[in-house]
Amino acid sequence: MTDQPILHHFATSPFSEKVRLMFGLKALTWSSVEIPNMMPKPDYTPLTGGYRRTPALQIGADVYCDTQVILAEIEARWPAPPAVRGGLDWAVNLWADRPFFSATVPIIFGTLGDSVPEAFLKDREILSGRPFDVKAMKAAIAPMKGQWRSQAGWIEDQLAGSGGDWLGGAAPGLADIAAYMNVWFLGGALPGAVETLTAGFTHFGDWARRVAAIGHGVREEMDSKAALALAKASQPAPAPAHDPGDPLGLKPGAAVVVMADDYGRDPVSGVLIAANRERVVLSRQTPETGTVHVHFPRAGYIVAPG
Ligand SMILES: N[C@@H](CCC(=O)N[C@@H](CS)C(=O)NCC(=O)O)C(=O)O
């Protein structure tokens, strides 16, 4: 069976942009399955077990949910050129996904809120578990701009001292891709906003253009039904090692439930295959997919007895 990576994503998804750039950095050929940007996602949730967030990566009968585990899996399977220089890169990744992203969202939706379709607002209320309050986001624009510039300033400072064109020095890596996600999202939604918020920065603009120029590798379109059929025709890859000293006492074979701890907390249930400090892997079966292994990160997720 082919091990060509399949990305389930949609064009305007900032988290997906991280993965597309990772494909570019590794010069990979990948399959693209376009999924809806709101629920329902009938050809997607059978693969993920109910996880609805975007994106997911599929390789045969293995499904990787959340960019943290997606990027780690790409690095493990295609190590050259290296993108992950060490643990700090993962810390940068989580910072970009959470506090930096949390400053980006209200600036965008506070500005565009009135023109966002009602169905999308309603969907995002379900996703976040609270009202999509455009008025509150409007009020937050000014303070969030200050926060955004401050965090972008960390990128500027790092570039000033890195000794190279990239956050880690001479070569691009995960930190660049992760930090750039918010630049891409803000700049794509509100042209000119990034330039305004980084006025006076001398390294940032050229760096952002260099990250964009990494590109997306070679993209091949794939039908969602073909991706389901491929999962069904494939066997999951050998599981990662289970940590017998897992602090929760998780045991392979146990029924467990996994969910995000921030938003989009739809629980995914399955039989535990392995858990270690990086990830948790569940086995699931559906008529559409046969047996699939679904992978989640540990950081940012809750695992409980099912
Ligand atoms: N921590 C997740 C966050 C993913 C996320 O928030 N994705 C957004 C789109 S970029 C989402 O799921 N939106 C709702 C949806 O697509 O249904 C990751 O790193 O993949």
The ligand as an SDF file (V2000), in Angstrom:
LIG
                    3D

 20 19  0  0  0  0  0  0  0  0999 V2000
   -4.5150   22.0070   17.8280 N   0  0  0  0  0  0  0  0  0  0  0  0
   -5.1110   21.7470   16.5420 C   0  0  0  0  0  0  0  0  0  0  0  0
   -5.9690   22.9470   16.1330 C   0  0  0  0  0  0  0  0  0  0  0  0
   -6.6450   22.7970   14.7910 C   0  0  0  0  0  0  0  0  0  0  0  0
   -7.6860   23.8720   14.5220 C   0  0  0  0  0  0  0  0  0  0  0  0
   -8.0870   24.6420   15.3970 O   0  0  0  0  0  0  0  0  0  0  0  0
   -8.1380   23.9130   13.2840 N   0  0  0  0  0  0  0  0  0  0  0  0
   -9.2160   24.8080   12.9120 C   0  0  0  0  0  0  0  0  0  0  0  0
   -9.1030   25.1790   11.4380 C   0  0  0  0  0  0  0  0  0  0  0  0
   -7.5090   25.7470   10.9730 S   0  0  0  0  0  0  0  0  0  0  0  0
  -10.5240   24.0750   13.0200 C   0  0  0  0  0  0  0  0  0  0  0  0
  -10.5210   22.8970   13.3440 O   0  0  0  0  0  0  0  0  0  0  0  0
  -11.6390   24.7060   12.7480 N   0  0  0  0  0  0  0  0  0  0  0  0
  -12.8920   24.0140   12.7740 C   0  0  0  0  0  0  0  0  0  0  0  0
  -13.0750   23.0660   11.6320 C   0  0  0  0  0  0  0  0  0  0  0  0
  -12.2550   23.0240   10.7060 O   0  0  0  0  0  0  0  0  0  0  0  0
  -14.0920   22.3670   11.6270 O   0  0  0  0  0  0  0  0  0  0  0  0
   -4.0090   21.4370   15.5390 C   0  0  0  0  0  0  0  0  0  0  0  0
   -2.8410   21.7850   15.8060 O   0  0  0  0  0  0  0  0  0  0  0  0
   -4.2680   20.7880   14.5210 O   0  0  0  0  0  0  0  0  0  0  0  0
  1  2  1  0
  2  3  1  0
  2 18  1  0
  3  4  1  0
  4  5  1  0
  5  6  2  0
  5  7  1  0
  7  8  1  0
  8  9  1  0
  8 11  1  0
  9 10  1  0
 11 12  2  0
 11 13  1  0
 13 14  1  0
 14 15  1  0
 15 16  2  0
 15 17  1  0
 18 19  2  0
 18 20  1  0
M  END
$$$$
